[in-house]
Structures are given as C-alpha cells and as structure tokens.
Amino acid sequence: MEFFLQLLVNGISLGFLYALSALGFVMIFKSSSVLNFAHGELLAIGAFLFLVLSSWANLPIIVAFAFTLIGSFSLGFIIERFFLRRLIGEALIEVIMLTVGLAIMFKGLLLFIFGGDIRNYRDFLPEGLSISWGSIAIPSVYVASFIIGIIFLILFGFFFKYSSQGIYMRSVADNQPAALSLGVHVRRVFALSWAIAALVCAMSGIVLGIINGVNVHELSSIGLKVFPVVILGGLDSIGGAIIGGIIIGLLETFTGGYISTSLREVIPYIVLVFILMVKPYGLFGLVEIERV
C-alpha cells in the first residue's frame, strides 16, 4: 500500500509538470491553430538560459529566474515577429513545417554551444520544502513545481477572464474573423500567445532540469510527450491539458512501478494512438462540424 501511495504521489507530481509544459502548447493552438513542434526546444532554451545565469554567472536564484522568464518571453515575441508573422494567411502545413525547422535549428545551436552532456544546477531548493508522511516522501523539487504551477495557473485564470488582452486572446481563439471585425489586433494576440508559451516552457524546462539534469536530448523528447497530453485532454482545452497531464503522469509512474520501466516511455504514445482512434477531439476538446 505504501508503494502504491508513493507511486500515486510521484505520478500526480510528474503529471502536473507535464500539464504545465502543455499549457504553452495549448495556448498557441487556441489562438492560431498551429501545432508547435519546437515546444521541446523552447523548454531546453529556458533550462539552459537559467543554467548560464544561475550556475555560470552566479546570479542570485531569484534574479536568474526572473531574467530567464523575461528572456524567454522576449524570445517568443521574436519568433512570432520574424518567423511566423511572414506566413500569416499561408497554408497551415507551411507554418507547421516552419516550427519543425525552428526545432531542428534551435536543437543544433544548443548542441553546438553546450554539447550533449548532462549538466546540473547548483543546489538552491531548501530541504525544508520536502514533505514526508511516514515512508512516503515528496522531494522538494516536486513541491516547488506544484506551488509554482498553482500560482501560474491562478494567474493565467485571472489573465484570461479579467484582463483585456486575455479576453482578446479568447475571442481570437473562438473566431478569428469575428474578432478582427470587432477591432481586435490579431497579430498582437498571436505574438502575446507565443511570448507566454515561451515563458511557460522556460519555467517547465527549469523544473525538469532540476529533476533530471539539463540535457538537450532529454528536454527535446519531453516536448514530444506534450502531444499525448494535449491530445488526451483536447488540443483547445487548458483544463483538459491539466487533466491529461495528470493521467499521463500516473500511467507512466504506475507502468514503470508495476510492469516495466522500458514500457513506461511507450505508454503515453499508446494512449495517443488509442485516443485518436476512439475520441479524436480528446476528453474536453470541442467537436468541429463542417458543412459541405
């Protein structure tokens, strides 16, 4: 029973981290219907930027974290302005292939600069942040990721519901032509979506770097795990991304604990195939009906 509870806690913690990583992906898709294949590389960029600022430049952790988020937010604006804006109005497949090209380019640059070795942050999380209940232990990094995730989810909730830019983003996600006719600056909404997505990626990349070390290949592969999460929850559902992330995290953890650690890496993609066959729009995605 204790082993089961430990796996349950680990699965929820891991799933919450997947959900946080998926938020940026869903945000881009909701506003522009673009599948961002460079998601994993944005995670890696944020993680390595924090590594440079915190471990190499020896900046205070809070300052390094703030500069990393600001830098990633700015990178999202740059990507949208100089790469994606030029393809507005073009076929969707061309935009998707551009994100594939960006993914390969970013990964190549990171490997050229940092190499493929695993690097670690210096210890900065307080040990008192960890939680123990008998033989069940929750490491401080999972507690920190949970707290950060809750804070940002609340902030995003207030942002989308009450701020003017959040309302504009929701209107663009629901109906771009109607939003444009009402005077919404759609290009600005796209840019803000990419900037926020890059910021969320950086935050997720930092937490993943604390858990597993900072490695280009590992963080890029996490970007692929976002697909089962968002397909399960629904490509256009932020709440679905959270539920999907927790489900995938639990499936991974219990599969690794009770069946096989090798199968653990495969189970998200088994779920992906199954969901696409049974419920293509996901658990909470909106079904689109097109009239011919």
C-alpha positions as CSV (number, residue, x, y, z in Angstrom):
1,M,0.0,0.0,0.0
2,E,2.8,2.4,0.8
3,F,4.5,1.6,-2.5
4,F,1.2,2.4,-4.3
5,L,0.8,5.7,-2.4
6,Q,4.3,6.7,-3.2
7,L,3.7,6.0,-6.9
8,L,0.5,7.9,-6.8
9,V,2.2,11.0,-5.3
10,N,5.0,10.7,-7.8
11,G,2.6,10.3,-10.7
12,I,0.5,13.3,-9.8
13,S,3.6,15.4,-9.3
14,L,5.0,14.3,-12.7
15,G,1.6,14.7,-14.4
16,F,1.3,18.2,-13.0
17,L,4.7,19.1,-14.5
18,Y,3.5,17.7,-17.9
19,A,0.4,19.7,-17.6
20,L,2.4,22.9,-17.0
21,S,4.5,22.1,-20.1
22,A,1.4,21.5,-22.2
23,L,-0.2,24.9,-21.3
24,G,2.0,26.8,-23.7
25,F,1.3,24.3,-26.5
26,V,-2.5,24.6,-26.0
27,M,-2.2,28.4,-25.8
28,I,-0.6,28.6,-29.2
29,F,-3.0,26.2,-30.8
30,K,-6.1,28.0,-29.3
31,S,-5.0,31.4,-30.7
32,S,-3.5,30.4,-34.1
33,S,-4.4,26.7,-34.7
34,V,-0.6,26.0,-35.1
35,L,1.0,22.8,-33.8
36,N,4.3,23.9,-32.3
37,F,6.9,21.2,-32.9
38,A,9.6,23.4,-31.4
39,H,8.0,23.1,-28.0
40,G,10.7,20.8,-26.6
41,E,13.4,23.1,-27.8
42,L,11.8,26.1,-26.1
43,L,11.9,24.0,-22.9
44,A,15.6,23.4,-23.4
45,I,16.4,27.1,-24.2
46,G,14.8,28.2,-20.9
47,A,16.6,25.5,-18.9
48,F,20.0,26.4,-20.4
49,L,19.4,30.1,-20.0
50,F,18.7,29.6,-16.3
51,L,21.8,27.3,-16.1
52,V,24.0,30.1,-17.6
53,L,22.6,32.8,-15.3
54,S,22.4,30.8,-12.1
55,S,25.4,28.5,-12.2
56,W,27.9,30.1,-14.6
57,A,27.2,33.8,-13.9
58,N,26.4,33.1,-10.3
59,L,23.5,35.5,-10.1
60,P,21.1,35.1,-7.2
61,I,18.5,32.5,-7.9
62,I,15.5,34.9,-7.9
63,V,17.3,37.3,-10.3
64,A,18.3,34.4,-12.6
65,F,14.8,33.1,-12.6
66,A,13.3,36.5,-13.4
67,F,15.8,37.2,-16.2
68,T,15.1,33.7,-17.6
69,L,11.4,34.3,-17.8
70,I,11.9,37.8,-19.3
71,G,14.4,36.5,-21.8
72,S,12.1,33.6,-22.8
73,F,9.1,35.9,-23.0
74,S,11.1,38.2,-25.4
75,L,12.2,35.1,-27.4
76,G,8.5,34.2,-28.0
77,F,7.9,37.7,-29.4
78,I,11.0,37.4,-31.6
79,I,9.9,34.1,-33.0
80,E,6.4,35.3,-33.9
81,R,7.6,38.6,-35.3
82,F,10.5,37.4,-37.5
83,F,9.4,33.9,-38.5
84,L,5.7,33.2,-38.1
85,R,4.2,36.6,-39.0
86,R,5.5,36.3,-42.5
87,L,3.4,33.2,-43.0
88,I,0.1,34.6,-41.8
89,G,-2.5,33.7,-44.5
90,E,-0.4,30.8,-45.9
91,A,-1.4,27.2,-45.7
92,L,-1.3,25.7,-42.2
93,I,1.1,23.0,-43.2
94,E,3.7,25.6,-44.1
95,V,3.5,27.1,-40.7
96,I,3.8,23.7,-39.0
97,M,6.8,22.8,-41.1
98,L,8.4,26.2,-40.1
99,T,8.1,25.1,-36.4
100,V,9.8,21.8,-37.4
101,G,12.6,23.8,-38.9
102,L,12.9,26.0,-35.9
103,A,13.0,22.9,-33.6
104,I,16.0,21.5,-35.6
105,M,17.7,24.8,-35.7
106,F,17.4,25.5,-32.0
107,K,18.5,22.0,-31.1
108,G,21.5,22.2,-33.4
109,L,22.5,25.6,-31.8
110,L,22.1,24.3,-28.3
111,L,24.2,21.2,-29.1
112,F,26.9,23.4,-30.7
113,I,27.1,25.7,-27.7
114,F,26.5,23.3,-24.8
115,G,27.1,19.8,-26.2
116,G,25.1,16.7,-25.4
117,D,26.3,16.2,-21.8
118,I,24.0,16.3,-18.8
119,R,24.6,19.4,-16.7
120,N,23.2,20.1,-13.2
121,Y,22.1,23.3,-11.4
122,R,23.7,24.2,-8.1
123,D,21.5,23.2,-5.1
124,F,19.2,26.0,-4.1
125,L,15.9,24.4,-3.0
126,P,15.6,24.3,0.8
127,E,15.4,20.9,2.2
128,G,12.5,22.0,4.4
129,L,10.4,22.2,1.3
130,S,10.2,18.4,1.1
131,I,7.2,16.6,2.7
132,S,7.3,13.2,4.4
133,W,4.3,11.2,5.6
134,G,5.6,8.0,7.2
135,S,7.5,6.2,4.4
136,I,6.0,8.4,1.7
137,A,8.4,11.2,0.7
138,I,7.7,14.1,-1.7
139,P,11.0,15.7,-2.8
140,S,11.3,19.5,-2.6
141,V,11.5,19.9,-6.4
142,Y,8.0,18.3,-6.8
143,V,6.6,20.5,-4.0
144,A,8.2,23.6,-5.7
145,S,6.9,22.7,-9.1
146,F,3.4,22.1,-7.6
147,I,3.4,25.5,-5.9
148,I,4.8,27.3,-9.0
149,G,2.3,25.6,-11.2
150,I,-0.7,26.5,-8.9
151,I,0.5,30.1,-8.8
152,F,0.8,30.4,-12.6
153,L,-2.5,28.6,-13.2
154,I,-4.3,31.1,-11.0
155,L,-2.5,34.0,-12.7
156,F,-3.5,32.6,-16.1
157,G,-7.0,32.1,-15.0
158,F,-7.4,35.8,-13.9
159,F,-5.5,36.9,-17.0
160,F,-7.9,35.1,-19.4
161,K,-11.0,36.0,-17.5
162,Y,-10.5,39.6,-16.5
163,S,-7.7,41.3,-18.5
164,S,-8.4,42.9,-21.8
165,Q,-5.6,41.0,-23.6
166,G,-6.8,37.7,-22.1
167,I,-10.3,38.4,-23.4
168,Y,-8.9,39.3,-26.8
169,M,-7.0,36.0,-26.9
170,R,-10.2,34.1,-26.0
171,S,-12.1,35.9,-28.8
172,V,-9.4,35.2,-31.4
173,A,-9.4,31.5,-30.3
174,D,-13.2,31.3,-30.7
175,N,-13.5,33.1,-34.0
176,Q,-10.6,35.0,-35.7
177,P,-12.6,36.7,-38.5
178,A,-15.2,38.0,-36.0
179,A,-12.5,39.2,-33.6
180,L,-10.8,41.0,-36.4
181,S,-14.0,42.7,-37.5
182,L,-14.5,43.9,-33.9
183,G,-11.1,45.6,-34.0
184,V,-9.0,43.0,-32.1
185,H,-5.3,43.3,-33.1
186,V,-5.0,39.6,-34.1
187,R,-1.2,39.8,-34.9
188,R,-0.6,41.2,-31.4
189,V,-2.6,38.4,-29.9
190,F,-0.5,35.8,-31.8
191,A,2.7,37.5,-30.6
192,L,1.5,37.5,-27.0
193,S,0.5,33.9,-27.2
194,W,3.9,32.9,-28.4
195,A,5.6,35.0,-25.7
196,I,3.5,33.5,-22.9
197,A,4.0,30.0,-24.3
198,A,7.8,30.5,-24.3
199,L,7.7,31.8,-20.7
200,V,5.7,28.7,-19.6
201,C,8.2,26.5,-21.5
202,A,11.1,28.1,-19.7
203,M,9.5,27.6,-16.3
204,S,8.8,23.9,-17.1
205,G,12.3,23.5,-18.5
206,I,13.9,24.8,-15.3
207,V,11.9,22.4,-13.1
208,L,12.7,19.4,-15.4
209,G,16.3,20.4,-15.3
210,I,16.3,20.3,-11.5
211,I,14.8,16.8,-11.6
212,N,16.7,15.1,-14.4
213,G,19.6,17.5,-15.2
214,V,19.8,19.8,-18.1
215,N,20.3,17.9,-21.4
216,V,19.3,18.9,-24.9
217,H,18.1,15.5,-26.0
218,E,16.1,14.8,-22.8
219,L,14.3,18.1,-22.8
220,S,13.6,17.9,-26.5
221,S,12.0,14.5,-26.0
222,I,9.8,15.9,-23.3
223,G,8.4,18.2,-26.0
224,L,7.1,15.1,-27.8
225,K,5.3,13.9,-24.6
226,V,3.3,17.0,-24.7
227,F,1.4,15.6,-27.7
228,P,-0.2,12.7,-25.8
229,V,-1.1,15.1,-23.0
230,V,-2.9,17.6,-25.2
231,I,-4.5,15.0,-27.5
232,L,-5.9,13.3,-24.4
233,G,-7.2,16.4,-22.8
234,G,-8.2,18.2,-26.0
235,L,-6.0,20.5,-28.2
236,D,-8.0,23.6,-27.4
237,S,-8.7,23.0,-23.7
238,I,-6.4,24.4,-20.9
239,G,-8.3,22.4,-18.3
240,G,-8.0,19.3,-20.5
241,A,-4.2,19.8,-20.6
242,I,-4.1,19.7,-16.8
243,I,-6.3,16.6,-16.6
244,G,-4.4,14.9,-19.5
245,G,-1.0,15.7,-17.9
246,I,-2.0,14.1,-14.6
247,I,-3.4,11.0,-16.3
248,I,-0.3,10.5,-18.4
249,G,1.9,11.1,-15.4
250,L,0.0,8.5,-13.4
251,L,0.1,6.0,-16.2
252,E,3.8,6.4,-16.7
253,T,4.6,6.0,-13.0
254,F,2.4,3.0,-12.4
255,T,3.6,1.3,-15.6
256,G,7.2,1.8,-14.5
257,G,6.5,0.7,-10.9
258,Y,4.4,-2.4,-11.6
259,I,5.1,-3.6,-15.1
260,S,8.3,-2.4,-16.8
261,T,10.5,0.7,-16.8
262,S,11.0,0.2,-20.6
263,L,7.3,0.3,-21.2
264,R,7.0,3.5,-19.2
265,E,8.4,5.6,-22.0
266,V,6.0,4.0,-24.5
267,I,2.7,4.2,-22.6
268,P,2.0,7.9,-23.5
269,Y,2.1,7.1,-27.2
270,I,-0.1,4.0,-26.8
271,V,-2.6,6.4,-25.2
272,L,-2.1,8.8,-28.0
273,V,-3.0,6.2,-30.7
274,F,-5.9,4.9,-28.7
275,I,-7.4,8.4,-28.1
276,L,-7.0,9.3,-31.8
277,M,-8.9,6.1,-32.8
278,V,-11.7,6.4,-30.2
279,K,-12.1,10.1,-29.4
280,P,-10.0,12.3,-31.8
281,Y,-11.0,15.6,-30.1
282,G,-9.8,14.4,-26.7
283,L,-11.7,14.3,-23.4
284,F,-12.5,18.0,-23.3
285,G,-11.9,19.2,-26.9
286,L,-14.6,20.8,-28.9
287,V,-16.0,18.8,-31.8
288,E,-16.0,20.8,-35.0
289,I,-18.7,20.1,-37.6
290,E,-18.0,21.4,-41.1
291,R,-20.8,21.9,-43.6
292,V,-20.1,21.0,-47.1
